[in-house]
Amino acid sequence: MPTCAEAGVLGALTGIVGSMMALEVIREIVGFGEGLVCLLLFDARAMRFESLAYGWDEDNPLNGLTSPR
């Protein structure tokens, strides 16, 4: 059985992430759906996604994280 380096698992992973990024750009250009305005965490091993919302905090002069969605 080949190792991950020999089989090219990282190439497939970057393809998945790149496709998701391209889809977000197309959605913004076309104006279809709701844009992804958050930090998206992708656990490739478990195929899980988690998003952390952020926004402007009036008490903080820097734009800091708010509570997660």
SVG drawing of the C-alpha trace seen along z (x, -y; Angstrom):
<svg xmlns="http://www.w3.org/2000/svg" viewBox="-29 -52 35 54">
<polyline fill="none" stroke="black" stroke-width="0.4" points="0.0,0.0 1.5,-3.4 2.1,-6.1 0.3,-9.4 3.3,-11.1 3.4,-8.5 -0.3,-8.4 -0.7,-12.2 -3.3,-12.8 -2.1,-16.4 -2.7,-17.2 -6.3,-16.1 -6.8,-18.0 -5.5,-21.3 -7.9,-20.6 -10.8,-20.4 -9.9,-23.6 -9.1,-25.4 -12.5,-24.4 -14.3,-25.8 -12.4,-29.1 -13.3,-29.3 -16.9,-28.7 -17.0,-31.5 -15.5,-33.9 -18.1,-32.9 -20.9,-33.3 -19.6,-36.8 -19.3,-37.8 -22.7,-36.4 -24.5,-37.5 -26.0,-34.1 -26.5,-32.8 -25.1,-34.1 -21.4,-34.9 -19.0,-33.3 -18.2,-36.1 -16.5,-34.1 -13.5,-32.0 -14.0,-28.5 -12.2,-25.6 -11.9,-22.4 -11.1,-19.1 -10.2,-16.9 -9.6,-13.8 -13.1,-13.8 -14.6,-15.7 -16.1,-18.3 -16.6,-22.0 -16.9,-24.7 -17.3,-28.4 -16.4,-31.2 -18.3,-34.4 -16.6,-37.7 -17.8,-41.3 -17.0,-44.8 -16.7,-45.2 -17.5,-48.8 -15.4,-48.5 -12.4,-47.3 -10.6,-49.6 -9.4,-46.5 -11.9,-44.2 -11.9,-41.2 -13.7,-37.9 -17.2,-37.7 -19.1,-34.6 -19.1,-31.6 -22.1,-30.7"/>
</svg>
